[in-house]
Amino acid sequence: MKAKFEKPVQIENGDSFKVILSKYGALALDKQENLSDLIGETPGELDIEKGIISFDDKQLPIQILGFFSQDSKQWSWAWDNEDIGFEDSLIQSARQMKAIGDEFDIPEFKTPVINADINDCHALAMTTISILNLDAYYAVPEEGLVIFVAIESDLVEENDSVQKFRNTFAIFQQNFKIYPKIAFESYTKLKGYIFKPHENFAVAKIGESRIIVGFTERGNVTHIQMLLE
């Protein structure tokens, strides 16, 4: 059962990239698990001219988000592509992110070239697919570059199990520098589940099941409990 909320998850004025990643990153990991269920260990073959990425016989339409230069350690957004000349139809998602960066003054989205490591690039791709409601992203290595593409396809099916929700949040809060309280509330709401905050813990209601997360005064996770229906 999907829930309606008085305050939806959205980017607000003054949000830092850390806050934005906290809001949208767990959902992105959730989406990546869906992609993994579809493709397994099969490497993707990118065809920019056709605008697709192939995994054996599965062809998925893509948008080009940007690319990471392994030599210069820089991320370049695909909307800043005069030297490369990507087809405009392939960079609409990247353009949308620039517009969001301009509107909310987010340097990570509106700066054409950013000093970054590969983890920073994954974080940019993660926030993009969640904010724009795309299905997944994929990183394609190409001779000194890693090209990040977004995927939108009905072939990427959702897995909405309670165990997956619990594990995804646990992995996200352990491995990323984020605000766990914001992350848990946002992930719950973005999945359409009921969120109940309390003084030292919060609850995600998924059907008749519950995920309960305890927090310290500083907002760090103390425990994650799963109560199945």
Disulfide bonds with the S-S distance in Angstrom:
none
